[in-house]
Amino acid sequence: MLARIIMAVVAGAIAYLVCIFVGGVLLVGLGIPLAVSVGKFLEQWAAAIAVLVAIWYFFGGGNWTFWRTRTP
């Protein structure tokens, strides 16, 4: 349970950093009006998106072994 909470916090932090980087740096830096609008949206709502990602990760049962495949 504690490991899932920690992993959810890590997933939320990564989502936050991605939103800030993509929204605030890449899209706003392009100068295209639509990209700037999307970038500002991502930058403003990065915290809310990160919380939603963390909640989804926690209740979705996410784990680090998602790349492994099951063998029959």
Predicted model as a PDB file, atoms N, CA, C, CB and O in Angstrom, pLDDT in the B-factor column:
MODEL        1                                                                  
ATOM      1  N   MET A   1       0.818  -1.187   0.000  1.00 80.00           N  
ATOM      2  CA  MET A   1       0.000   0.000   0.000  1.00 80.00           C  
ATOM      3  C   MET A   1       0.870   1.263   0.000  1.00 80.00           C  
ATOM      4  CB  MET A   1      -0.935  -0.009   1.204  1.00 80.00           C  
ATOM      5  O   MET A   1       0.630   2.205  -0.755  1.00 80.00           O  
ATOM      6  N   LEU A   2       1.887   1.252   0.870  1.00 84.00           N  
ATOM      7  CA  LEU A   2       2.779   2.401   0.927  1.00 84.00           C  
ATOM      8  C   LEU A   2       3.563   2.553  -0.376  1.00 84.00           C  
ATOM      9  CB  LEU A   2       3.740   2.268   2.108  1.00 84.00           C  
ATOM     10  O   LEU A   2       3.807   3.669  -0.836  1.00 84.00           O  
ATOM     11  N   ALA A   3       3.947   1.439  -0.956  1.00 81.00           N  
ATOM     12  CA  ALA A   3       4.681   1.489  -2.220  1.00 81.00           C  
ATOM     13  C   ALA A   3       3.801   2.068  -3.328  1.00 81.00           C  
ATOM     14  CB  ALA A   3       5.179   0.081  -2.612  1.00 81.00           C  
ATOM     15  O   ALA A   3       4.288   2.819  -4.174  1.00 81.00           O  
ATOM     16  N   ARG A   4       2.514   1.726  -3.332  1.00 85.00           N  
ATOM     17  CA  ARG A   4       1.604   2.280  -4.346  1.00 85.00           C  
ATOM     18  C   ARG A   4       1.431   3.774  -4.169  1.00 85.00           C  
ATOM     19  CB  ARG A   4       0.239   1.591  -4.282  1.00 85.00           C  
ATOM     20  O   ARG A   4       1.337   4.506  -5.154  1.00 85.00           O  
ATOM     21  N   ILE A   5       1.387   4.245  -2.913  1.00 88.00           N  
ATOM     22  CA  ILE A   5       1.268   5.685  -2.657  1.00 88.00           C  
ATOM     23  C   ILE A   5       2.514   6.403  -3.153  1.00 88.00           C  
ATOM     24  CB  ILE A   5       1.050   5.963  -1.148  1.00 88.00           C  
ATOM     25  O   ILE A   5       2.419   7.446  -3.800  1.00 88.00           O  
ATOM     26  N   ILE A   6       3.670   5.851  -2.854  1.00 88.00           N  
ATOM     27  CA  ILE A   6       4.928   6.475  -3.281  1.00 88.00           C  
ATOM     28  C   ILE A   6       5.013   6.505  -4.806  1.00 88.00           C  
ATOM     29  CB  ILE A   6       6.142   5.718  -2.691  1.00 88.00           C  
ATOM     30  O   ILE A   6       5.408   7.513  -5.393  1.00 88.00           O  
ATOM     31  N   MET A   7       4.643   5.400  -5.438  1.00 88.00           N  
ATOM     32  CA  MET A   7       4.695   5.354  -6.897  1.00 88.00           C  
ATOM     33  C   MET A   7       3.684   6.325  -7.520  1.00 88.00           C  
ATOM     34  CB  MET A   7       4.428   3.924  -7.390  1.00 88.00           C  
ATOM     35  O   MET A   7       3.962   6.917  -8.563  1.00 88.00           O  
ATOM     36  N   ALA A   8       2.526   6.492  -6.896  1.00 90.00           N  
ATOM     37  CA  ALA A   8       1.535   7.445  -7.389  1.00 90.00           C  
ATOM     38  C   ALA A   8       2.058   8.873  -7.278  1.00 90.00           C  
ATOM     39  CB  ALA A   8       0.218   7.301  -6.614  1.00 90.00           C  
ATOM     40  O   ALA A   8       1.836   9.688  -8.173  1.00 90.00           O  
ATOM     41  N   VAL A   9       2.748   9.176  -6.191  1.00 93.00           N  
ATOM     42  CA  VAL A   9       3.342  10.510  -6.027  1.00 93.00           C  
ATOM     43  C   VAL A   9       4.424  10.742  -7.075  1.00 93.00           C  
ATOM     44  CB  VAL A   9       3.932  10.676  -4.606  1.00 93.00           C  
ATOM     45  O   VAL A   9       4.523  11.832  -7.641  1.00 93.00           O  
ATOM     46  N   VAL A  10       5.229   9.725  -7.332  1.00 92.00           N  
ATOM     47  CA  VAL A  10       6.267   9.846  -8.358  1.00 92.00           C  
ATOM     48  C   VAL A  10       5.642  10.054  -9.740  1.00 92.00           C  
ATOM     49  CB  VAL A  10       7.168   8.591  -8.363  1.00 92.00           C  
ATOM     50  O   VAL A  10       6.113  10.885 -10.515  1.00 92.00           O  
ATOM     51  N   ALA A  11       4.588   9.306 -10.046  1.00 91.00           N  
ATOM     52  CA  ALA A  11       3.914   9.469 -11.334  1.00 91.00           C  
ATOM     53  C   ALA A  11       3.308  10.860 -11.458  1.00 91.00           C  
ATOM     54  CB  ALA A  11       2.827   8.404 -11.511  1.00 91.00           C  
ATOM     55  O   ALA A  11       3.360  11.465 -12.529  1.00 91.00           O  
ATOM     56  N   GLY A  12       2.735  11.372 -10.376  1.00 94.00           N  
ATOM     57  CA  GLY A  12       2.186  12.730 -10.397  1.00 94.00           C  
ATOM     58  C   GLY A  12       3.267  13.780 -10.588  1.00 94.00           C  
ATOM     59  O   GLY A  12       3.073  14.751 -11.320  1.00 94.00           O  
ATOM     60  N   ALA A  13       4.407  13.589  -9.932  1.00 96.00           N  
ATOM     61  CA  ALA A  13       5.510  14.545 -10.085  1.00 96.00           C  
ATOM     62  C   ALA A  13       6.047  14.544 -11.510  1.00 96.00           C  
ATOM     63  CB  ALA A  13       6.640  14.222  -9.102  1.00 96.00           C  
ATOM     64  O   ALA A  13       6.361  15.600 -12.059  1.00 96.00           O  
ATOM     65  N   ILE A  14       6.153  13.375 -12.103  1.00 94.00           N  
ATOM     66  CA  ILE A  14       6.615  13.295 -13.489  1.00 94.00           C  
ATOM     67  C   ILE A  14       5.613  13.960 -14.420  1.00 94.00           C  
ATOM     68  CB  ILE A  14       6.840  11.830 -13.906  1.00 94.00           C  
ATOM     69  O   ILE A  14       6.005  14.674 -15.343  1.00 94.00           O  
ATOM     70  N   ALA A  15       4.328  13.734 -14.190  1.00 94.00           N  
ATOM     71  CA  ALA A  15       3.301  14.373 -15.013  1.00 94.00           C  
ATOM     72  C   ALA A  15       3.363  15.890 -14.879  1.00 94.00           C  
ATOM     73  CB  ALA A  15       1.906  13.866 -14.621  1.00 94.00           C  
ATOM     74  O   ALA A  15       3.201  16.607 -15.866  1.00 94.00           O  
ATOM     75  N   TYR A  16       3.595  16.379 -13.672  1.00 96.00           N  
ATOM     76  CA  TYR A  16       3.718  17.821 -13.446  1.00 96.00           C  
ATOM     77  C   TYR A  16       4.893  18.403 -14.223  1.00 96.00           C  
ATOM     78  CB  TYR A  16       3.881  18.114 -11.951  1.00 96.00           C  
ATOM     79  O   TYR A  16       4.758  19.422 -14.900  1.00 96.00           O  
ATOM     80  N   LEU A  17       6.033  17.753 -14.121  1.00 95.00           N  
ATOM     81  CA  LEU A  17       7.221  18.249 -14.814  1.00 95.00           C  
ATOM     82  C   LEU A  17       7.045  18.215 -16.330  1.00 95.00           C  
ATOM     83  CB  LEU A  17       8.442  17.429 -14.416  1.00 95.00           C  
ATOM     84  O   LEU A  17       7.495  19.125 -17.026  1.00 95.00           O  
ATOM     85  N   VAL A  18       6.398  17.180 -16.840  1.00 94.00           N  
ATOM     86  CA  VAL A  18       6.153  17.095 -18.287  1.00 94.00           C  
ATOM     87  C   VAL A  18       5.218  18.215 -18.728  1.00 94.00           C  
ATOM     88  CB  VAL A  18       5.552  15.716 -18.665  1.00 94.00           C  
ATOM     89  O   VAL A  18       5.454  18.847 -19.757  1.00 94.00           O  
ATOM     90  N   CYS A  19       4.153  18.470 -17.957  1.00 94.00           N  
ATOM     91  CA  CYS A  19       3.227  19.549 -18.315  1.00 94.00           C  
ATOM     92  C   CYS A  19       3.927  20.901 -18.321  1.00 94.00           C  
ATOM     93  CB  CYS A  19       2.045  19.580 -17.345  1.00 94.00           C  
ATOM     94  O   CYS A  19       3.728  21.704 -19.232  1.00 94.00           O  
ATOM     95  N   ILE A  20       4.743  21.151 -17.307  1.00 94.00           N  
ATOM     96  CA  ILE A  20       5.459  22.431 -17.242  1.00 94.00           C  
ATOM     97  C   ILE A  20       6.456  22.549 -18.386  1.00 94.00           C  
ATOM     98  CB  ILE A  20       6.184  22.580 -15.891  1.00 94.00           C  
ATOM     99  O   ILE A  20       6.557  23.608 -19.005  1.00 94.00           O  
ATOM    100  N   PHE A  21       7.190  21.489 -18.676  1.00 94.00           N  
ATOM    101  CA  PHE A  21       8.198  21.552 -19.730  1.00 94.00           C  
ATOM    102  C   PHE A  21       7.551  21.688 -21.104  1.00 94.00           C  
ATOM    103  CB  PHE A  21       9.086  20.310 -19.689  1.00 94.00           C  
ATOM    104  O   PHE A  21       7.906  22.574 -21.882  1.00 94.00           O  
ATOM    105  N   VAL A  22       6.602  20.806 -21.394  1.00 92.00           N  
ATOM    106  CA  VAL A  22       5.969  20.840 -22.718  1.00 92.00           C  
ATOM    107  C   VAL A  22       5.143  22.104 -22.877  1.00 92.00           C  
ATOM    108  CB  VAL A  22       5.082  19.597 -22.935  1.00 92.00           C  
ATOM    109  O   VAL A  22       5.226  22.779 -23.903  1.00 92.00           O  
ATOM    110  N   GLY A  23       4.344  22.430 -21.862  1.00 88.00           N  
ATOM    111  CA  GLY A  23       3.468  23.586 -21.958  1.00 88.00           C  
ATOM    112  C   GLY A  23       4.192  24.904 -21.864  1.00 88.00           C  
ATOM    113  O   GLY A  23       3.992  25.796 -22.689  1.00 88.00           O  
ATOM    114  N   GLY A  24       5.038  25.029 -20.852  1.00 86.00           N  
ATOM    115  CA  GLY A  24       5.673  26.315 -20.595  1.00 86.00           C  
ATOM    116  C   GLY A  24       6.871  26.613 -21.460  1.00 86.00           C  
ATOM    117  O   GLY A  24       7.148  27.775 -21.756  1.00 86.00           O  
ATOM    118  N   VAL A  25       7.575  25.603 -21.865  1.00 88.00           N  
ATOM    119  CA  VAL A  25       8.815  25.849 -22.604  1.00 88.00           C  
ATOM    120  C   VAL A  25       8.631  25.601 -24.100  1.00 88.00           C  
ATOM    121  CB  VAL A  25       9.940  24.964 -22.062  1.00 88.00           C  
ATOM    122  O   VAL A  25       8.897  26.484 -24.915  1.00 88.00           O  
ATOM    123  N   LEU A  26       8.183  24.417 -24.456  1.00 89.00           N  
ATOM    124  CA  LEU A  26       8.130  24.059 -25.871  1.00 89.00           C  
ATOM    125  C   LEU A  26       6.998  24.766 -26.624  1.00 89.00           C  
ATOM    126  CB  LEU A  26       7.972  22.562 -26.010  1.00 89.00           C  
ATOM    127  O   LEU A  26       7.237  25.431 -27.631  1.00 89.00           O  
ATOM    128  N   LEU A  27       5.769  24.618 -26.130  1.00 88.00           N  
ATOM    129  CA  LEU A  27       4.638  25.152 -26.881  1.00 88.00           C  
ATOM    130  C   LEU A  27       4.574  26.669 -26.861  1.00 88.00           C  
ATOM    131  CB  LEU A  27       3.359  24.594 -26.340  1.00 88.00           C  
ATOM    132  O   LEU A  27       4.282  27.288 -27.884  1.00 88.00           O  
ATOM    133  N   VAL A  28       4.841  27.276 -25.717  1.00 86.00           N  
ATOM    134  CA  VAL A  28       4.815  28.742 -25.646  1.00 86.00           C  
ATOM    135  C   VAL A  28       5.962  29.321 -26.472  1.00 86.00           C  
ATOM    136  CB  VAL A  28       4.911  29.226 -24.170  1.00 86.00           C  
ATOM    137  O   VAL A  28       5.826  30.391 -27.065  1.00 86.00           O  
ATOM    138  N   GLY A  29       7.069  28.624 -26.509  1.00 86.00           N  
ATOM    139  CA  GLY A  29       8.215  29.093 -27.268  1.00 86.00           C  
ATOM    140  C   GLY A  29       8.024  29.048 -28.776  1.00 86.00           C  
ATOM    141  O   GLY A  29       8.748  29.722 -29.508  1.00 86.00           O  
ATOM    142  N   LEU A  30       7.064  28.266 -29.251  1.00 88.00           N  
ATOM    143  CA  LEU A  30       6.829  28.188 -30.692  1.00 88.00           C  
ATOM    144  C   LEU A  30       6.295  29.493 -31.267  1.00 88.00           C  
ATOM    145  CB  LEU A  30       5.862  27.069 -30.997  1.00 88.00           C  
ATOM    146  O   LEU A  30       6.659  29.888 -32.375  1.00 88.00           O  
ATOM    147  N   GLY A  31       5.432  30.158 -30.509  1.00 87.00           N  
ATOM    148  CA  GLY A  31       4.880  31.419 -30.980  1.00 87.00           C  
ATOM    149  C   GLY A  31       3.634  31.271 -31.829  1.00 87.00           C  
ATOM    150  O   GLY A  31       3.057  32.281 -32.232  1.00 87.00           O  
ATOM    151  N   ILE A  32       3.198  30.066 -32.117  1.00 90.00           N  
ATOM    152  CA  ILE A  32       1.964  29.838 -32.865  1.00 90.00           C  
ATOM    153  C   ILE A  32       0.804  30.035 -31.892  1.00 90.00           C  
ATOM    154  CB  ILE A  32       1.934  28.396 -33.521  1.00 90.00           C  
ATOM    155  O   ILE A  32       0.821  29.455 -30.806  1.00 90.00           O  
ATOM    156  N   PRO A  33      -0.200  30.833 -32.247  1.00 92.00           N  
ATOM    157  CA  PRO A  33      -1.256  31.162 -31.292  1.00 92.00           C  
ATOM    158  C   PRO A  33      -1.955  29.945 -30.674  1.00 92.00           C  
ATOM    159  CB  PRO A  33      -2.275  32.016 -31.966  1.00 92.00           C  
ATOM    160  O   PRO A  33      -2.204  29.936 -29.468  1.00 92.00           O  
ATOM    161  N   LEU A  34      -2.273  28.929 -31.465  1.00 93.00           N  
ATOM    162  CA  LEU A  34      -2.929  27.748 -30.910  1.00 93.00           C  
ATOM    163  C   LEU A  34      -1.995  27.006 -29.957  1.00 93.00           C  
ATOM    164  CB  LEU A  34      -3.391  26.813 -32.037  1.00 93.00           C  
ATOM    165  O   LEU A  34      -2.428  26.559 -28.895  1.00 93.00           O  
ATOM    166  N   ALA A  35      -0.742  26.872 -30.318  1.00 91.00           N  
ATOM    167  CA  ALA A  35       0.226  26.187 -29.461  1.00 91.00           C  
ATOM    168  C   ALA A  35       0.448  26.969 -28.165  1.00 91.00           C  
ATOM    169  CB  ALA A  35       1.562  25.995 -30.204  1.00 91.00           C  
ATOM    170  O   ALA A  35       0.610  26.375 -27.099  1.00 91.00           O  
ATOM    171  N   VAL A  36       0.455  28.288 -28.258  1.00 92.00           N  
ATOM    172  CA  VAL A  36       0.622  29.110 -27.057  1.00 92.00           C  
ATOM    173  C   VAL A  36      -0.574  28.935 -26.128  1.00 92.00           C  
ATOM    174  CB  VAL A  36       0.795  30.599 -27.432  1.00 92.00           C  
ATOM    175  O   VAL A  36      -0.403  28.865 -24.911  1.00 92.00           O  
ATOM    176  N   SER A  37      -1.774  28.864 -26.681  1.00 93.00           N  
ATOM    177  CA  SER A  37      -2.968  28.656 -25.855  1.00 93.00           C  
ATOM    178  C   SER A  37      -2.926  27.310 -25.151  1.00 93.00           C  
ATOM    179  CB  SER A  37      -4.232  28.756 -26.708  1.00 93.00           C  
ATOM    180  O   SER A  37      -3.211  27.223 -23.956  1.00 93.00           O  
ATOM    181  N   VAL A  38      -2.573  26.263 -25.880  1.00 92.00           N  
ATOM    182  CA  VAL A  38      -2.465  24.929 -25.281  1.00 92.00           C  
ATOM    183  C   VAL A  38      -1.352  24.912 -24.237  1.00 92.00           C  
ATOM    184  CB  VAL A  38      -2.200  23.858 -26.370  1.00 92.00           C  
ATOM    185  O   VAL A  38      -1.514  24.316 -23.172  1.00 92.00           O  
ATOM    186  N   GLY A  39      -0.234  25.554 -24.528  1.00 91.00           N  
ATOM    187  CA  GLY A  39       0.877  25.607 -23.590  1.00 91.00           C  
ATOM    188  C   GLY A  39       0.518  26.324 -22.305  1.00 91.00           C  
ATOM    189  O   GLY A  39       0.873  25.866 -21.218  1.00 91.00           O  
ATOM    190  N   LYS A  40      -0.178  27.438 -22.413  1.00 92.00           N  
ATOM    191  CA  LYS A  40      -0.601  28.171 -21.215  1.00 92.00           C  
ATOM    192  C   LYS A  40      -1.611  27.363 -20.405  1.00 92.00           C  
ATOM    193  CB  LYS A  40      -1.205  29.530 -21.602  1.00 92.00           C  
ATOM    194  O   LYS A  40      -1.598  27.401 -19.175  1.00 92.00           O  
ATOM    195  N   PHE A  41      -2.491  26.627 -21.100  1.00 93.00           N  
ATOM    196  CA  PHE A  41      -3.439  25.759 -20.402  1.00 93.00           C  
ATOM    197  C   PHE A  41      -2.701  24.684 -19.618  1.00 93.00           C  
ATOM    198  CB  PHE A  41      -4.418  25.115 -21.397  1.00 93.00           C  
ATOM    199  O   PHE A  41      -3.000  24.452 -18.446  1.00 93.00           O  
ATOM    200  N   LEU A  42      -1.741  24.027 -20.258  1.00 92.00           N  
ATOM    201  CA  LEU A  42      -0.968  22.992 -19.574  1.00 92.00           C  
ATOM    202  C   LEU A  42      -0.191  23.560 -18.397  1.00 92.00           C  
ATOM    203  CB  LEU A  42      -0.012  22.317 -20.546  1.00 92.00           C  
ATOM    204  O   LEU A  42      -0.074  22.923 -17.350  1.00 92.00           O  
ATOM    205  N   GLU A  43       0.336  24.757 -18.577  1.00 91.00           N  
ATOM    206  CA  GLU A  43       1.115  25.366 -17.509  1.00 91.00           C  
ATOM    207  C   GLU A  43       0.227  25.748 -16.321  1.00 91.00           C  
ATOM    208  CB  GLU A  43       1.853  26.596 -18.034  1.00 91.00           C  
ATOM    209  O   GLU A  43       0.625  25.576 -15.168  1.00 91.00           O  
ATOM    210  N   GLN A  44      -0.967  26.263 -16.597  1.00 93.00           N  
ATOM    211  CA  GLN A  44      -1.870  26.666 -15.524  1.00 93.00           C  
ATOM    212  C   GLN A  44      -2.461  25.464 -14.785  1.00 93.00           C  
ATOM    213  CB  GLN A  44      -2.989  27.526 -16.085  1.00 93.00           C  
ATOM    214  O   GLN A  44      -2.628  25.510 -13.567  1.00 93.00           O  
ATOM    215  N   TRP A  45      -2.770  24.415 -15.494  1.00 95.00           N  
ATOM    216  CA  TRP A  45      -3.460  23.276 -14.918  1.00 95.00           C  
ATOM    217  C   TRP A  45      -2.527  22.096 -14.642  1.00 95.00           C  
ATOM    218  CB  TRP A  45      -4.569  22.843 -15.834  1.00 95.00           C  
ATOM    219  O   TRP A  45      -2.999  20.975 -14.453  1.00 95.00           O  
ATOM    220  N   ALA A  46      -1.243  22.322 -14.616  1.00 94.00           N  
ATOM    221  CA  ALA A  46      -0.274  21.242 -14.411  1.00 94.00           C  
ATOM    222  C   ALA A  46      -0.475  20.555 -13.059  1.00 94.00           C  
ATOM    223  CB  ALA A  46       1.153  21.787 -14.511  1.00 94.00           C  
ATOM    224  O   ALA A  46      -0.375  19.332 -12.971  1.00 94.00           O  
ATOM    225  N   ALA A  47      -0.753  21.315 -12.021  1.00 95.00           N  
ATOM    226  CA  ALA A  47      -0.933  20.715 -10.696  1.00 95.00           C  
ATOM    227  C   ALA A  47      -2.181  19.836 -10.660  1.00 95.00           C  
ATOM    228  CB  ALA A  47      -1.026  21.810  -9.619  1.00 95.00           C  
ATOM    229  O   ALA A  47      -2.149  18.736 -10.108  1.00 95.00           O  
ATOM    230  N   ALA A  48      -3.270  20.311 -11.241  1.00 96.00           N  
ATOM    231  CA  ALA A  48      -4.504  19.518 -11.257  1.00 96.00           C  
ATOM    232  C   ALA A  48      -4.327  18.253 -12.090  1.00 96.00           C  
ATOM    233  CB  ALA A  48      -5.674  20.352 -11.809  1.00 96.00           C  
ATOM    234  O   ALA A  48      -4.804  17.185 -11.707  1.00 96.00           O  
ATOM    235  N   ILE A  49      -3.654  18.367 -13.211  1.00 95.00           N  
ATOM    236  CA  ILE A  49      -3.399  17.202 -14.058  1.00 95.00           C  
ATOM    237  C   ILE A  49      -2.520  16.202 -13.308  1.00 95.00           C  
ATOM    238  CB  ILE A  49      -2.725  17.626 -15.393  1.00 95.00           C  
ATOM    239  O   ILE A  49      -2.747  14.994 -13.390  1.00 95.00           O  
ATOM    240  N   ALA A  50      -1.528  16.693 -12.582  1.00 96.00           N  
ATOM    241  CA  ALA A  50      -0.634  15.808 -11.820  1.00 96.00           C  
ATOM    242  C   ALA A  50      -1.393  15.071 -10.721  1.00 96.00           C  
ATOM    243  CB  ALA A  50       0.523  16.613 -11.206  1.00 96.00           C  
ATOM    244  O   ALA A  50      -1.153  13.886 -10.489  1.00 96.00           O  
ATOM    245  N   VAL A  51      -2.303  15.760 -10.047  1.00 96.00           N  
ATOM    246  CA  VAL A  51      -3.098  15.100  -9.007  1.00 96.00           C  
ATOM    247  C   VAL A  51      -3.991  14.028  -9.624  1.00 96.00           C  
ATOM    248  CB  VAL A  51      -3.952  16.130  -8.236  1.00 96.00           C  
ATOM    249  O   VAL A  51      -4.121  12.935  -9.072  1.00 96.00           O  
ATOM    250  N   LEU A  52      -4.603  14.336 -10.760  1.00 94.00           N  
ATOM    251  CA  LEU A  52      -5.446  13.339 -11.432  1.00 94.00           C  
ATOM    252  C   LEU A  52      -4.633  12.129 -11.878  1.00 94.00           C  
ATOM    253  CB  LEU A  52      -6.148  13.964 -12.638  1.00 94.00           C  
ATOM    254  O   LEU A  52      -5.099  10.995 -11.771  1.00 94.00           O  
ATOM    255  N   VAL A  53      -3.436  12.363 -12.372  1.00 93.00           N  
ATOM    256  CA  VAL A  53      -2.570  11.251 -12.782  1.00 93.00           C  
ATOM    257  C   VAL A  53      -2.197  10.396 -11.574  1.00 93.00           C  
ATOM    258  CB  VAL A  53      -1.294  11.779 -13.478  1.00 93.00           C  
ATOM    259  O   VAL A  53      -2.202   9.168 -11.663  1.00 93.00           O  
ATOM    260  N   ALA A  54      -1.878  11.024 -10.456  1.00 93.00           N  
ATOM    261  CA  ALA A  54      -1.516  10.276  -9.258  1.00 93.00           C  
ATOM    262  C   ALA A  54      -2.694   9.444  -8.746  1.00 93.00           C  
ATOM    263  CB  ALA A  54      -1.033  11.230  -8.165  1.00 93.00           C  
ATOM    264  O   ALA A  54      -2.522   8.287  -8.363  1.00 93.00           O  
ATOM    265  N   ILE A  55      -3.882  10.036  -8.743  1.00 93.00           N  
ATOM    266  CA  ILE A  55      -5.063   9.298  -8.302  1.00 93.00           C  
ATOM    267  C   ILE A  55      -5.344   8.137  -9.247  1.00 93.00           C  
ATOM    268  CB  ILE A  55      -6.288  10.228  -8.219  1.00 93.00           C  
ATOM    269  O   ILE A  55      -5.631   7.025  -8.804  1.00 93.00           O  
ATOM    270  N   TRP A  56      -5.262   8.394 -10.538  1.00 91.00           N  
ATOM    271  CA  TRP A  56      -5.503   7.339 -11.531  1.00 91.00           C  
ATOM    272  C   TRP A  56      -4.475   6.219 -11.384  1.00 91.00           C  
ATOM    273  CB  TRP A  56      -5.457   7.919 -12.963  1.00 91.00           C  
ATOM    274  O   TRP A  56      -4.817   5.040 -11.468  1.00 91.00           O  
ATOM    275  N   TYR A  57      -3.232   6.591 -11.167  1.00 90.00           N  
ATOM    276  CA  TYR A  57      -2.180   5.590 -11.008  1.00 90.00           C  
ATOM    277  C   TYR A  57      -2.409   4.749  -9.754  1.00 90.00           C  
ATOM    278  CB  TYR A  57      -0.807   6.265 -10.947  1.00 90.00           C  
ATOM    279  O   TYR A  57      -2.232   3.531  -9.777  1.00 90.00           O  
ATOM    280  N   PHE A  58      -2.800   5.402  -8.665  1.00 89.00           N  
ATOM    281  CA  PHE A  58      -3.014   4.675  -7.413  1.00 89.00           C  
ATOM    282  C   PHE A  58      -4.197   3.715  -7.521  1.00 89.00           C  
ATOM    283  CB  PHE A  58      -3.243   5.659  -6.262  1.00 89.00           C  
ATOM    284  O   PHE A  58      -4.071   2.539  -7.180  1.00 89.00           O  
ATOM    285  N   PHE A  59      -5.327   4.198  -7.986  1.00 89.00           N  
ATOM    286  CA  PHE A  59      -6.510   3.352  -8.045  1.00 89.00           C  
ATOM    287  C   PHE A  59      -6.507   2.402  -9.241  1.00 89.00           C  
ATOM    288  CB  PHE A  59      -7.740   4.211  -8.089  1.00 89.00           C  
ATOM    289  O   PHE A  59      -7.224   1.402  -9.246  1.00 89.00           O  
ATOM    290  N   GLY A  60      -5.711   2.712 -10.235  1.00 85.00           N  
ATOM    291  CA  GLY A  60      -5.613   1.831 -11.393  1.00 85.00           C  
ATOM    292  C   GLY A  60      -4.692   0.657 -11.167  1.00 85.00           C  
ATOM    293  O   GLY A  60      -4.614  -0.238 -12.010  1.00 85.00           O  
ATOM    294  N   GLY A  61      -3.994   0.640 -10.052  1.00 69.00           N  
ATOM    295  CA  GLY A  61      -3.113  -0.474  -9.739  1.00 69.00           C  
ATOM    296  C   GLY A  61      -1.845  -0.484 -10.558  1.00 69.00           C  
ATOM    297  O   GLY A  61      -1.291  -1.549 -10.828  1.00 69.00           O  
ATOM    298  N   GLY A  62      -1.379   0.674 -10.956  1.00 65.00           N  
ATOM    299  CA  GLY A  62      -0.168   0.750 -11.759  1.00 65.00           C  
ATOM    300  C   GLY A  62       1.057   0.260 -11.005  1.00 65.00           C  
ATOM    301  O   GLY A  62       1.132   0.377  -9.781  1.00 65.00           O  
ATOM    302  N   ASN A  63       2.003  -0.279 -11.730  1.00 60.00           N  
ATOM    303  CA  ASN A  63       3.252  -0.715 -11.137  1.00 60.00           C  
ATOM    304  C   ASN A  63       4.361  -0.570 -12.164  1.00 60.00           C  
ATOM    305  CB  ASN A  63       3.153  -2.171 -10.632  1.00 60.00           C  
ATOM    306  O   ASN A  63       4.109  -0.277 -13.332  1.00 60.00           O  
ATOM    307  N   TRP A  64       5.579  -0.777 -11.717  1.00 58.00           N  
ATOM    308  CA  TRP A  64       6.724  -0.591 -12.620  1.00 58.00           C  
ATOM    309  C   TRP A  64       6.927  -1.755 -13.567  1.00 58.00           C  
ATOM    310  CB  TRP A  64       7.980  -0.381 -11.822  1.00 58.00           C  
ATOM    311  O   TRP A  64       7.783  -1.684 -14.448  1.00 58.00           O  
ATOM    312  N   THR A  65       6.170  -2.819 -13.411  1.00 60.00           N  
ATOM    313  CA  THR A  65       6.372  -3.989 -14.257  1.00 60.00           C  
ATOM    314  C   THR A  65       5.426  -3.999 -15.448  1.00 60.00           C  
ATOM    315  CB  THR A  65       6.191  -5.256 -13.446  1.00 60.00           C  
ATOM    316  O   THR A  65       5.091  -5.068 -15.958  1.00 60.00           O  
ATOM    317  N   PHE A  66       4.991  -2.832 -15.898  1.00 55.00           N  
ATOM    318  CA  PHE A  66       4.034  -2.771 -17.002  1.00 55.00           C  
ATOM    319  C   PHE A  66       4.647  -3.226 -18.333  1.00 55.00           C  
ATOM    320  CB  PHE A  66       3.499  -1.354 -17.140  1.00 55.00           C  
ATOM    321  O   PHE A  66       3.907  -3.565 -19.257  1.00 55.00           O  
ATOM    322  N   TRP A  67       5.958  -3.241 -18.451  1.00 53.00           N  
ATOM    323  CA  TRP A  67       6.565  -3.652 -19.717  1.00 53.00           C  
ATOM    324  C   TRP A  67       6.740  -5.161 -19.817  1.00 53.00           C  
ATOM    325  CB  TRP A  67       7.905  -2.976 -19.890  1.00 53.00           C  
ATOM    326  O   TRP A  67       7.006  -5.680 -20.901  1.00 53.00           O  
ATOM    327  N   ARG A  68       6.598  -5.860 -18.725  1.00 57.00           N  
ATOM    328  CA  ARG A  68       6.737  -7.319 -18.758  1.00 57.00           C  
ATOM    329  C   ARG A  68       5.485  -7.966 -19.322  1.00 57.00           C  
ATOM    330  CB  ARG A  68       7.026  -7.869 -17.355  1.00 57.00           C  
ATOM    331  O   ARG A  68       4.366  -7.511 -19.082  1.00 57.00           O  
ATOM    332  N   THR A  69       5.687  -8.996 -20.046  1.00 57.00           N  
ATOM    333  CA  THR A  69       4.537  -9.717 -20.609  1.00 57.00           C  
ATOM    334  C   THR A  69       4.352 -11.022 -19.851  1.00 57.00           C  
ATOM    335  CB  THR A  69       4.730  -9.990 -22.133  1.00 57.00           C  
ATOM    336  O   THR A  69       5.304 -11.598 -19.327  1.00 57.00           O  
ATOM    337  N   ARG A  70       3.131 -11.463 -19.807  1.00 58.00           N  
ATOM    338  CA  ARG A  70       2.845 -12.723 -19.146  1.00 58.00           C  
ATOM    339  C   ARG A  70       3.167 -13.881 -20.075  1.00 58.00           C  
ATOM    340  CB  ARG A  70       1.381 -12.783 -18.699  1.00 58.00           C  
ATOM    341  O   ARG A  70       2.958 -13.815 -21.287  1.00 58.00           O  
ATOM    342  N   THR A  71       3.670 -14.916 -19.487  1.00 54.00           N  
ATOM    343  CA  THR A  71       3.918 -16.113 -20.273  1.00 54.00           C  
ATOM    344  C   THR A  71       2.861 -17.146 -19.909  1.00 54.00           C  
ATOM    345  CB  THR A  71       5.357 -16.666 -20.030  1.00 54.00           C  
ATOM    346  O   THR A  71       2.579 -17.344 -18.727  1.00 54.00           O  
ATOM    347  N   PRO A  72       2.282 -17.796 -20.881  1.00 56.00           N  
ATOM    348  CA  PRO A  72       1.220 -18.759 -20.568  1.00 56.00           C  
ATOM    349  C   PRO A  72       1.724 -20.012 -19.889  1.00 56.00           C  
ATOM    350  CB  PRO A  72       0.496 -19.141 -21.815  1.00 56.00           C  
ATOM    351  O   PRO A  72       0.935 -20.902 -19.572  1.00 56.00           O  
TER     352      PRO A  72                                                      
ENDMDL                                                                          
END                                                                             
